[in-house]
Amino acid sequence: MLDWLSHNIGNILVLIVLLCIIAGAVFVMIRDKRKGKSSCGGNCAGCAMNGKCNKS
């Protein structure tokens, strides 16, 4: 078991870093959604979904 860990420590560290980045992105998206922020940028005039995502 320790031999396998020592041979794959680089891959394990990269995987941990990637998981932390993904978890952080999901956390920010959830926080922004709860605050009512939009992820589209707010330019509804040029959007194909104009008038469908916001009531205003």
C-alpha positions as CSV (number, residue, x, y, z in Angstrom):
1,M,0.0,0.0,0.0
2,L,2.7,2.5,0.9
3,D,4.6,1.5,-2.3
4,W,1.5,2.4,-4.4
5,L,1.2,5.7,-2.5
6,S,4.8,6.7,-3.1
7,H,4.5,5.9,-6.8
8,N,1.4,7.9,-7.3
9,I,1.8,10.9,-4.9
10,G,2.0,13.3,-7.8
11,N,-1.3,12.2,-9.3
12,I,-2.9,12.2,-5.9
13,L,-1.8,15.8,-5.2
14,V,-3.0,17.0,-8.6
15,L,-6.3,15.3,-8.0
16,I,-6.7,17.0,-4.6
17,V,-5.9,20.4,-6.0
18,L,-8.4,19.9,-8.8
19,L,-11.1,18.8,-6.4
20,C,-10.5,21.9,-4.2
21,I,-10.8,24.2,-7.3
22,I,-14.0,22.5,-8.4
23,A,-15.5,22.6,-4.9
24,G,-14.6,26.3,-4.6
25,A,-16.3,27.0,-7.9
26,V,-19.5,25.2,-6.9
27,F,-19.5,27.0,-3.6
28,V,-19.3,30.4,-5.3
29,M,-22.0,29.5,-7.7
30,I,-24.3,28.4,-4.9
31,R,-23.6,31.5,-2.9
32,D,-24.3,33.8,-5.8
33,K,-27.5,31.9,-6.6
34,R,-28.7,32.4,-3.0
35,K,-27.9,36.1,-3.2
36,G,-29.9,36.3,-6.5
37,K,-27.0,37.2,-8.7
38,S,-27.1,36.2,-12.4
39,S,-24.3,34.4,-14.1
40,C,-25.1,35.6,-17.6
41,G,-23.6,39.1,-17.4
42,G,-26.8,41.1,-17.6
43,N,-26.9,42.1,-21.3
44,C,-30.4,41.0,-22.0
45,A,-30.8,43.0,-25.3
46,G,-28.5,40.7,-27.2
47,C,-29.6,37.4,-25.5
48,A,-31.5,34.7,-27.3
49,M,-33.5,34.1,-24.0
50,N,-34.4,37.8,-23.8
51,G,-37.4,38.2,-21.5
52,K,-37.5,34.5,-20.4
53,C,-35.0,34.4,-17.5
54,N,-36.0,37.6,-15.7
55,K,-39.4,39.1,-15.0
56,S,-38.1,42.7,-15.4
